[in-house]
Amino acid sequence: MTWTTLMPWLGGLIVIGTIYGIIKRWETRMVLLGSGLLMCVVALKPVEAFKAFEKQMTNPGLITAILSVMGFAYVMKLTKADEHLVNLVAGAVSKIQFALIPACLFASWGVSIALPSASGATAAVGAVLIPVMMAAGINPAVAGATIIAGTIGGNWNPGQSHNVMIAKMSGLTVPQVTYTMGMQALWAGIIAAVALIVQAYVMKEHKGYISDKVHAAKEFKVNFMLAMVPIIPLALVVLGTRPELKNWNLTIMPSMVIGAIIAIVIARKSPTEITKAFFEGMGNAYGSTLGIIIGAGVFAAGLTQIGLIKALIATITGAKGLVGVAASVGPAAMAILTGSGDASAIAFNEAVTPHAATFGWTIEHLGAVAATAGALGRGMSPVSAAAIIAAGIAGVSPIEIAKRNAIPMVLAIVAATAYVML
């Protein structure tokens, strides 16, 4: 056995050690960075670990979204606007508690159509709805899992990379592929919502959590105008997706800054205090949330360099008789390990999907299964950017969110695969 063939086996042992460390609640950044670097060293390419570190620490898409969202969150904490919002809705949602989980999941699902980035949608929607669910007594980890599960709605966006890629491969139009992907997402969303509700009831996590932001009515008088401030950035992000407002550049970062400026006026807080809070939140987000994402990037680089990703794709390619199963299990497994649903699905679709006819499949159906499975696999990954962002908002570990989404996402993968096979 050569060193090259031995490396994936050593990588498997390192991955098992990584999972053990995360479960034992060792410092997450240390575990991911250490495992990724070790795999790169074993692969005799340690420099790749540092390249991945540098790439993630300067990733403009993640930095602008995560830092601005957490900066705005600190402003909401300073002005107590978040408390006003959750106390405003706490009474109402307690009356529809049985429907709150699916309602929030499909709210995330809908926003994800306009904002098909899982991390971006989680940041925008989670900042509002996770505290609302917690205020209704729902376990914080369940609240975070609900928002992430809804990000599968991004499959309905015609501009999503997978829809365009599969359309080009198959010769179909983008709307035709989008319909197939979208119907998969619909079934997946329904199954995930039902599973999350049943699981929460069985585990008794659908009620009983006491949020420190909810006060007795006699102790807290809600300011309606201030309660609306946390919703403003989300509304601006959604409006910014409209064609007539495209030039306004209402992405997450400017929307959060505008929300903070409005908070100055409504809360009548000092601009100096608001500015300090915003940048304090940004700094904290870089050290904690983005720190984990950097570690996840190094870990993913290690998986690639040590040959685990290549070996997994080769195994999938060889499973001709079970290509449907391979198309769902393979991208999902890679997404769980790497935290990226897009990377795993694109890798599969580039290597296997063009040969779909030899397996008795159509390109659009096989490609859709892989893309959807990758997205759902990301939904139960503790190292995905979306999970890390949701965990930061909910105040729990990403592994807790991943555990809540494991069964719902597996069932959703089965439903999405069955949709195109039947």
C-alpha positions in Angstrom: 0.0 0.0 0.0 1.4 3.4 -1.1 1.3 6.5 1.0 -1.3 8.0 -1.5 -3.7 5.1 -0.9 -3.1 5.1 2.8 -3.8 8.9 3.2 -7.7 8.6 2.9 -7.7 6.0 5.7 -5.6 8.2 7.9 -8.0 11.0 7.0 -10.9 8.9 8.1 -9.3 8.4 11.5 -8.7 12.2 11.8 -12.4 12.9 10.9 -13.5 10.4 13.6 -11.2 12.2 16.1 -12.7 15.6 15.0 -16.2 14.4 15.5 -15.2 13.1 19.0 -13.7 16.4 19.9 -16.8 18.4 18.8 -19.1 16.0 20.7 -16.9 16.4 23.8 -17.3 20.1 23.5 -13.6 20.9 23.0 -12.8 24.3 21.7 -14.4 24.1 18.2 -11.9 26.4 16.4 -9.0 24.5 17.8 -10.5 21.1 16.8 -11.3 22.2 13.2 -8.0 24.1 12.7 -5.9 21.3 14.2 -7.7 18.5 12.2 -7.4 20.4 8.9 -3.8 21.3 9.4 -3.0 17.7 10.4 -4.6 16.3 7.3 -2.7 18.8 5.1 0.5 17.8 6.8 -0.2 14.1 6.3 -0.9 14.9 2.6 2.5 16.7 2.6 0.8 19.9 1.6 0.7 22.0 4.9 0.7 25.2 2.9 -2.8 24.5 1.7 -4.1 24.8 5.3 -2.7 28.3 5.5 -4.1 29.2 2.1 -7.5 28.1 3.2 -7.1 30.1 6.5 -6.3 33.2 4.5 -9.1 32.7 2.0 -11.7 32.4 4.7 -10.5 35.2 6.8 -10.8 37.5 3.8 -14.0 36.1 2.3 -15.9 39.2 1.4 -19.3 37.6 1.1 -19.2 36.0 4.6 -17.4 38.9 6.3 -19.9 41.6 5.2 -22.9 39.5 6.0 -21.9 38.1 9.3 -20.1 41.1 10.7 -22.9 43.6 9.8 -25.6 41.3 11.1 -23.9 40.9 14.5 -23.1 44.6 14.6 -26.8 45.3 14.1 -27.6 42.7 16.8 -25.5 44.6 19.3 -27.3 47.8 18.4 -30.6 46.0 19.0 -29.3 44.8 22.4 -28.2 48.4 23.3 -31.5 49.9 22.4 -33.5 46.9 23.7 -35.4 46.9 20.3 -35.1 43.1 20.3 -36.8 42.9 23.6 -39.6 45.2 22.4 -40.1 43.0 19.3 -40.2 39.6 21.2 -42.5 41.0 23.9 -44.8 42.4 21.2 -45.2 39.0 19.6 -44.8 36.8 22.6 -48.5 37.0 23.5 -49.7 36.4 20.0 -47.4 33.5 19.1 -48.3 31.7 22.4 -51.8 31.3 20.9 -50.5 29.7 17.7 -47.6 27.9 19.2 -48.4 24.6 17.4 -48.0 26.4 14.1 -45.0 28.5 14.9 -42.3 26.1 13.8 -43.7 25.5 10.3 -44.6 29.2 10.0 -41.0 30.2 10.7 -39.6 27.4 8.5 -41.6 28.6 5.5 -40.8 32.2 6.3 -37.2 31.3 6.0 -38.1 29.2 2.9 -39.7 32.2 1.2 -36.9 34.6 1.9 -34.4 32.1 0.7 -36.0 32.2 -2.8 -35.0 35.9 -3.0 -31.8 35.4 -1.0 -30.5 31.9 -2.1 -27.4 32.1 0.1 -28.0 29.8 3.1 -25.8 31.9 5.4 -27.2 35.2 4.2 -30.8 34.0 4.6 -30.1 32.5 8.0 -28.5 35.8 9.1 -31.3 38.0 7.8 -34.3 35.8 8.9 -32.7 34.3 12.0 -32.0 37.7 13.6 -35.7 38.3 13.8 -37.4 34.9 14.0 -35.1 32.9 16.3 -35.7 35.3 19.2 -39.4 35.2 18.4 -39.5 31.4 18.7 -37.4 31.5 21.8 -39.9 34.0 23.3 -42.7 31.5 22.6 -40.8 28.9 24.7 -39.3 26.9 21.9 -35.8 25.5 22.6 -33.1 27.7 21.1 -31.5 24.8 19.2 -34.9 23.9 17.6 -35.4 27.6 16.7 -32.0 27.7 14.9 -32.6 24.3 13.2 -36.0 25.6 11.9 -34.5 28.6 10.2 -31.7 26.5 8.6 -34.2 23.9 7.4 -36.1 26.6 5.5 -33.1 27.6 3.4 -33.8 24.8 1.0 -36.3 27.3 -0.5 -33.4 28.8 -2.4 -33.9 26.0 -5.0 -36.8 28.0 -6.4 -34.4 30.8 -7.5 -33.8 30.6 -11.3 -30.4 32.3 -10.8 -29.2 29.6 -8.4 -25.9 28.1 -9.7 -27.2 24.5 -9.7 -30.3 25.4 -11.8 -28.1 27.1 -14.4 -25.5 24.4 -14.4 -28.0 21.5 -14.7 -29.9 23.4 -17.5 -26.7 23.8 -19.5 -25.9 20.1 -19.1 -29.3 18.8 -20.0 -30.2 21.2 -22.7 -33.4 22.2 -20.9 -34.4 25.8 -20.1 -33.5 27.2 -16.6 -37.3 27.6 -15.7 -37.8 23.9 -16.5 -35.0 22.8 -14.2 -36.0 25.3 -11.6 -39.5 23.7 -11.5 -38.0 20.3 -10.8 -35.7 21.6 -8.1 -38.4 23.8 -6.6 -40.9 20.9 -6.3 -38.2 18.9 -4.6 -37.7 21.8 -2.2 -41.4 22.0 -1.5 -41.7 18.4 -0.6 -38.5 18.5 1.4 -39.7 21.6 3.3 -43.1 20.0 4.2 -41.4 16.8 5.4 -38.8 18.7 7.4 -41.5 20.9 9.0 -43.6 18.0 10.1 -40.5 16.1 11.4 -39.3 19.1 13.4 -42.7 19.6 15.0 -43.1 15.9 15.9 -39.5 15.7 17.2 -39.9 18.9 19.3 -43.2 17.5 20.8 -41.6 14.1 21.6 -38.5 15.8 23.1 -40.7 18.3 24.9 -38.8 21.2 23.3 -41.8 22.9 21.8 -42.5 24.9 25.0 -41.0 25.6 28.4 -37.9 27.6 27.4 -37.9 31.0 29.3 -36.2 33.7 27.3 -34.5 36.5 29.2 -36.0 39.0 26.7 -39.6 38.3 27.7 -40.9 40.2 30.6 -44.2 40.2 32.5 -46.6 42.7 30.9 -46.7 44.8 34.1 -42.9 45.1 34.0 -42.5 45.9 30.3 -44.3 48.5 28.1 -43.8 47.8 24.4 -42.8 50.6 22.2 -44.3 49.6 18.8 -42.0 51.8 16.7 -38.9 50.4 18.4 -40.2 46.9 18.1 -40.3 47.3 14.3 -36.7 48.3 14.0 -35.3 44.7 14.0 -37.5 43.9 11.0 -36.3 46.8 8.9 -33.1 45.3 7.5 -35.0 42.1 6.6 -37.6 44.1 4.7 -34.9 46.1 2.9 -33.0 42.9 1.9 -36.2 41.4 0.4 -37.1 44.7 -1.4 -33.6 44.9 -2.7 -34.2 41.8 -4.8 -36.8 43.5 -6.9 -35.5 44.4 -10.4 -36.5 48.1 -10.1 -34.5 48.5 -6.9 -31.4 46.5 -8.1 -29.3 49.6 -8.4 -30.0 50.6 -4.8 -27.6 47.7 -3.7 -29.8 46.8 -0.7 -27.8 43.8 0.3 -27.3 42.6 3.9 -24.6 45.0 4.9 -26.2 48.3 3.8 -29.6 47.2 5.1 -28.1 46.5 8.6 -26.4 49.9 8.6 -29.6 51.6 7.6 -31.4 49.8 10.4 -28.8 50.9 12.9 -29.2 54.6 11.7 -33.0 54.3 12.1 -32.4 52.9 15.6 -30.6 56.1 16.5 -33.7 58.2 15.6 -36.3 56.0 17.2 -34.5 55.0 20.3 -33.0 58.4 20.8 -29.7 57.0 21.6 -26.4 58.7 21.2 -24.8 58.1 17.7 -21.5 57.5 19.6 -23.1 54.7 21.6 -24.7 53.2 18.6 -21.5 53.3 16.6 -19.5 51.7 19.4 -22.0 48.9 19.8 -22.1 48.2 16.1 -18.3 47.9 15.8 -18.2 45.9 19.1 -20.6 43.4 17.6 -18.6 43.2 14.4 -15.4 42.5 16.3 -17.0 39.9 18.5 -18.5 38.2 15.4 -15.1 38.0 13.7 -13.4 36.4 16.7 -16.2 33.9 17.4 -18.5 33.2 14.5 -16.0 33.9 11.6 -13.3 32.1 13.7 -15.3 28.9 13.4 -15.9 29.4 9.7 -12.1 29.9 9.2 -11.6 26.6 11.1 -14.2 24.9 8.9 -12.5 26.1 5.8 -9.1 24.7 6.9 -10.9 21.4 7.8 -12.4 21.2 4.3 -9.0 21.9 2.7 -7.6 19.0 4.7 -10.4 16.7 3.5 -9.6 17.6 -0.1 -5.8 17.3 0.2 -5.8 14.0 2.0 -8.0 12.5 -0.7 -11.2 11.8 1.2 -13.4 13.9 -1.1 -11.8 12.3 -4.2 -12.3 8.8 -2.7 -15.9 9.5 -1.9 -16.7 10.8 -5.4 -14.9 7.7 -6.9 -17.0 5.4 -4.7 -20.2 7.2 -5.8 -19.2 7.0 -9.5 -18.6 3.2 -9.1 -22.1 2.6 -7.6 -23.8 2.4 -11.0 -26.6 0.2 -9.8 -27.4 2.5 -6.9 -26.7 5.8 -8.5 -29.9 7.4 -7.1 -28.9 6.5 -3.6 -25.3 7.6 -4.3 -26.5 10.9 -5.7 -28.3 11.6 -2.4 -26.0 10.0 0.2 -22.7 11.2 -1.4 -23.3 14.9 -1.7 -25.2 14.9 1.7 -22.2 13.2 3.4 -19.7 15.6 1.9 -21.9 18.6 2.8 -22.0 17.4 6.5 -18.2 17.1 6.6 -17.4 20.3 4.8 -20.3 22.5 5.6 -20.8 23.4 2.0 -23.8 22.0 0.1 -22.8 23.7 -3.1 -19.3 22.4 -3.3 -20.3 18.8 -2.7 -23.2 18.9 -5.2 -21.1 20.7 -7.9 -18.3 18.1 -7.5 -20.8 15.3 -8.0 -22.6 16.9 -10.9 -19.3 17.7 -12.7 -18.0 14.1 -12.2 -21.1 11.9 -12.5 -24.2 13.7 -13.8 -23.1 14.2 -17.4 -23.2 10.3 -17.7 -26.7 10.1 -16.2 -28.0 8.2 -19.3 -25.7 5.3 -18.7 -27.3 4.8 -15.3 -30.8 5.0 -16.7 -31.4 8.6 -15.4 -32.0 11.9 -17.0 -29.4 14.7 -16.4 -32.0 17.1 -14.8 -33.3 14.5 -12.4 -29.9 13.1 -11.3 -28.5 16.6 -11.0 -31.5 17.8 -9.0 -31.2 15.0 -6.5 -27.5 15.7 -5.9 -28.1 19.5 -5.6 -31.0 19.1 -3.2 -29.2 16.4 -1.1 -26.2 18.7 -0.8 -28.3 21.6 0.4 -30.1 19.3 3.0 -26.8 17.8 4.1 -25.6 21.3 4.8 -28.7 21.7 7.0 -27.4 19.1 9.4 -23.7 20.1 9.3 -22.3 21.7 12.5 -19.5 23.4 10.5 -21.7 25.2 7.9 -21.7 28.9 8.0 -25.5 28.9 8.4 -25.4 26.6 11.5 -22.6 28.8 13.0 -24.6 32.0 12.4 -27.9 30.5 13.8 -26.0 29.1 16.8 -24.6 32.6 17.5 -28.0 34.2 17.4 -29.6 31.4 19.5 -26.7 31.2 22.0 -26.1 27.5 21.6 -23.5 25.2 20.1 -23.7 24.5 16.3 -23.6 20.8 17.1 -26.9 21.2 19.1 -28.6 22.6 16.0 -27.1 19.9 13.8 -28.5 17.2 16.1 -32.0 18.7 15.9 -31.9 18.8 12.1 -30.4 15.3 11.6 -33.7 13.3 11.4 -35.7 16.0 9.6 -33.0 16.5 6.9 -32.6 12.7 6.3 -36.3 12.3 5.9 -36.4 15.4 3.6 -33.6 13.8 1.4 -35.6 10.7 1.1 -38.7 12.7 0.1 -36.8 14.8 -2.4 -35.2 11.7 -4.0 -38.5 9.9 -4.2 -40.1 12.9 -5.9 -38.0 12.5 -9.0 -37.9 8.7 -9.0 -41.7 8.2 -8.9 
